[in-house]
Amino acid sequence: MRVKQRYLLTDNDDLANIKLLNLKNTRIIRNSFSKTIILKVNLDYIQEIKQQLSSHNIQILQVSGTLKSIKNKKN
């Protein structure tokens, strides 16, 4: 069975801060179109990840189902 995933666009551009959080079930994505960090999260763990990010004062700018929609919004 395929697990659904979401992309979280954060306001943080420091990769070291995100790695220190030790987020499980996430992938960190950096693309040429975005200077900020994008996290790829399994849908089952999205609430836990949101709570961890908010407790460390990292704001989520956008939650999306595809990476293309984040790219289109940034341009």
Buried (B, 14 or more C-beta within 10 A) or exposed (E): EEEEBBBBBBEBEEEEBBEEBEBEBBEEBEEEEBEBBBBBBBEEBBEEBBEBBEEEEBEBBEBBEEBEEBBEEBE
